[in-house]
Amino acid sequence: MRNPRSLAFDVLVSAGVACLATLPIFLRQTSPALTWLGLVMAVALLVRRHRPLWSMGVIAAMALAQVVFWSRAHDPLPYDLAVLIGMYSAVKYSKTLRGGLISGFVVAIGIVIEVARHADADSWWQMTLFYVGICGGVWLMAYTVRQRAIYVAGLEERAASLERERAHLARIAVADERAVIARELHDVVAHSLAVMVVQADGGRYALDADPEKSRQAMATVAETGRAALEDMRRLVGVLRGSADSPQSRRRITLAELDPLVAGARSAGLTVRVENTVGAVDSPALELAVYRIVQEGLTNVMRHAGPDAQVDLDLRRDGDEIVVHLTDNGRGGPCVDGHGLTGMRERVSVHGGSLHAGPRLAGGWEVRACLPLPEAVAA
């Protein structure tokens, strides 16, 4: 739908040209045919924005008929101003510059015809300069306005594109943050609940036969629950935007693997650990290693069955940290749950590789290779 202000302006322009065509004082003669030519030009200007070449073609045809059939020494007539308006519109509003070039070529032919009609006059060269100056100036003005409009449209499109890209990046950041929180929640809840369930079952069975062992199991359940609550409080602080609180700044290091393994042993697993990694100057990498070991032990407690034996090997292999965890249990279904998905996401963040699946000799195997930060930077 056309802009009402633009439509009103075009109507005023068309009405002005129509006045020049109908008022004898402007027409300087009373030929009805010339009046009709001017009125047709005026009507053609009404569509100069949406059909610029069509409008220019009609105006040029009327101007040619005026020159051919009503040749007079005082041409052009006042309503021939429509020729300049039509050329301006063709240059500015055509979809490509080709329309503007065509309109300029048509006007140039008109100038040649008009000058040729007065070739015997001494002032023909002055007439040529006048027509070329006026028409060329209008064409260049229209071209300048067109380029300015294209430039502004490009800036607006670029701004809109940047806004869309900013919104897209914000959605990606939110999705990444949700994935991180989901991994943390799964690791905290799944491992802690697995330990608590095993300890609670063991304490219940030993309640009558060995009360002391039952009390130890209940103490382990309470300690595991408190640690899980602490981690949950930290995650809730992140969700609420209080990431600078002391709880949220707690750093998980490889030194905390010993309490993690101790909790697995208290749940009934036999865990053999060989750790030759040493110090790692990367909190993110330490957290990834810790969570991979935690998820591996959790899966053993959930799926390996009672009295499972676990071998955990942590070592440096060149520029990588290798986490190799195997068990001799009966294993679980070979499906990608949230735990394995979280493992792959953590390893992928660091540009490493992960293998998790059943062993030929029985049991389950997890092998993760995580590049050290200096290796990634190199």
Buried (B, 14 or more C-beta within 10 A) or exposed (E): EEEEEEEEEBEEBBEBBBBBBBEEEEBEEEEEEBBEBBBBBBBBBBBBBEBBBBBBBBBBBBBBBBBEEBEBEEBBBBBBBBBBBBBBBBBBBBEEEEBBBBBBEBBBEBBEEBBEBBEEEEEBEEBBEEBBEEBBEBBEEBBEEBEEEEEEEEEEEEEEEEEEEEEEEEEEEEEEEEBBBBBBBBBBBBBBBBBBBBBBEBBEEBBEEBEEBBEBBBEBBEBBBEBBEEBBEBBBBBEEEEEEBEBBEEEBEBEBBEEBBEBBEBBBBEBEBEBEBEEBEBEEBBBBBBBBBBBBBBBBBBBBBEEBBBBBBBBEEEEBBBBBBBBBBBBBEEEEBBBBBBBBBBBEBBEBBBEBEBEEEEBBBBBBBBBBBEEBEE
